[in-house]
Amino acid sequence: ATIEVSVRRVSAFSDVHEQAVARAAAEHGEEAPVTAASSSSRAKDSFLFDRSAEYTVSGILSSCVDSTQYPRTLIVVAVQVLSLDGSLVPAVLHAAALALCDAGVAMRGLPLGINVRLHSEDALLLDTTLEEEECGDSITAAFLSHTLQQGAVAALEFCGEPLSNDALAHLLSVARTAVVKYQAFLRVVAERKTMKELGLSQVPSQSK
């Protein structure tokens, strides 16, 4: 099977939102507020149409889907971005992976992505915003749930100046710890969804 991810921004959402804010401000005789996040979003709108995010996510998902179950098949995942304030690749990756799971596509494991920025020598930022991504060095790392314990990295992107081996190892260690927690949260959400669909009040215990 071939996995193809299409990322498109729903610009009308932002336009309608900004017009509503402007009308509300005008009714009160005030100027419409312009936040740093919205300014950064407008400045980086072109990035949303950059196919690099699509190629990255498509490659990661290809490692997760059990392609032997779908010979000579093209699986297309369309992701519509309603708003953006950073960490685009992890957000698209998680949305696409969960959509495949919900559609019943056979998968070897789930991809887990995160953005980590080196804020200072003693501080790191996770899931960075657009404004934060513009300052400092950062990585976007993706792991696969079925190889997470082995420490394998499925994909890695850099932003900013080249990192030393020690700094990179530190960022990857933090990223791996963070996605382990995300994996646990995702398992709880999936169990609750399954319980609701099956009409169960609790998760069935596994037979010993």
N, C-alpha and C positions, 0 to 999 in steps of 0.2 A: 504494500500500500504506500501511496505517496501522500504526505501531509502538507497541506497548503494553508497558511494563515493570512488573512487579509485584515489589515488594520485601517480603519477610517474614522475620522473625527466628525461627530455630529455638531457642526458649527452652529446650527440653528438653536441648539440648546443654550449655548453661551450668549448668543445674540438676544434671545428672549429674556434670559436671566438679567443681562445688563440693562435692557430696556425697562424691565420691571423695577429694577433698583433705581434707575434714573427717574422714572415717573414718581416713585414713592418719595424720593428726595425733593423733587420739584413741588410736590404737594405740600411739603413742609418748609418750602423756601430755602432748601439747602442744596449744596452741590453734591453730585453723585460721587460716592467714595470710590477711590481707585486703590486697591490693595496691591502689595508687592507681588502676591501670588498671581493675580490676574494680569499684571504687567508682564511678568515673566512668562505666563502662558501665551500671551499674544506674541511675545518676542520669539517663542520657540514653536509656534504653530507649524512651521515648515518641517520641523523634526518629525511631527506626527505622520507626515506623508513620506518620510524616508523609509525605504524598504528594508533597511538594516534590521529594524525591530521584527519585521515579518520573517526575514531569513533566520534570525537567531531563534525565535520561538518555534518556527517550523522544524528546524534542525533538532531542537531539544525534544519536541513532541514525537519526532520520528524514532527517537531512542526509547520512548515509553510505550507507544502503541505496538501491540503484537501484530506485526504486519503479515505474519503467516496466515492469519485468519481472514485476510482481505486481499487475495491475489488480484493483481491488475485493477486496483481500486484507487480512486482519487478521493481523499477526505478533505473537505474544505471547511475551515472554521472562520466565520466572519465576526470580527470584534469591532464594535462601535464604541468609540471613546466619547463619553458625554462631557467630561471635563478632565483636565490634566494638571497635576501639581507635583510632578516628579515620579520617579520609579516606574516608568512606563513599561519596560520589559517584564519585570516581575508581575505587574498587574495584568498585562495581556497574557502572560504565561499561565497564571493561576486561573484566569477566566476561561481560557481555551481548554485547559486540562479538565476543569470541572464540567464544562459543557460536553466534552467527550465522554466523561464518566456518566453524566446524566443521560446521555444518549445510548448508553449501553455498549460503547466501543470497548473491546477487549484491550486491556493495558497491562504491561508488565509491572508498572509502578507509576507513582505520581511525581511530576517535577516540582521542585521547591526552589523558588528564587527570592533573592533579596539584594538590596543595594546598601552598601556600607561605605561611609565616608570618614576619612581621617580628619577629624575636626582639630585636634591638637595632639600633642604627645601623649596625653592622658585621657583623651575623650574621643569617642566615636559616635557617629550618628547613623541610625538605621532607617530604612525606608525614607530616604531623603526627599525633600521638596525640590522644586525647580530652582528656587533661590539658593538652597543649600548646595545643589549640584554644581552651581556656577562657581563656587568657592571651594578650593581645596581639592585633594586627590581622592578618588573613590573607585570602587569596583562594583560590578554587578555580577553576582555569582549564582549559578544554578546547580542544584544537586538532584539526584534521582532517589526516590524513597527506597528502592530495592538495592541500592549500592551506597546508601548514606553512611552505614556503619563502617564501610571500608574507606571512607573519606574521599571517594572519587568525586571530581568536579566535572559536571556535564558541560558547562559553558562558563566563560569568564571574559568580561569586558572591562577595559580600563578607561578612566576619565581623568585628565590632568597629567601631572608629571610622572615619569616612571618611578615605581616604588622599589625600595630595597627588598631583598629576599626576606629579611626579618619582618618588615612592615607588611609585606604581602601575606606571609604565613600567619601573622597576627590577625589581619582582616579576614582571612579565610576561616580561621578558627572561630572568630566571633560570628561570622556568617553561618557556619555549620551549627553552632549552638542555637542560634536564633531560629533556623529552619526546623530543627528538631522540635522546638516548642510549637511552631506552626503546624508541623505534621500531627502532633498530638491534638491540637485544636481542630484540625481538619477531620481527624478520625471521629471526634465527638460530634461534629456537625453532621457527618455522613451517617453515623449511627442514629442520630435523632431523626434525620430525614427518612431513613429506612423504617424506623419504628413507626413513624407517622403514616407512611404509605401502607404499611402492613397492619395498622391498627393495633399495635402492641404498646403496652404500658412500660415495658422495660426490655433491655437487650437480652435475647435468649442466652442462657449459659451454655458454654461448649461442653459437649459430652466428654467425659473422662475416659 
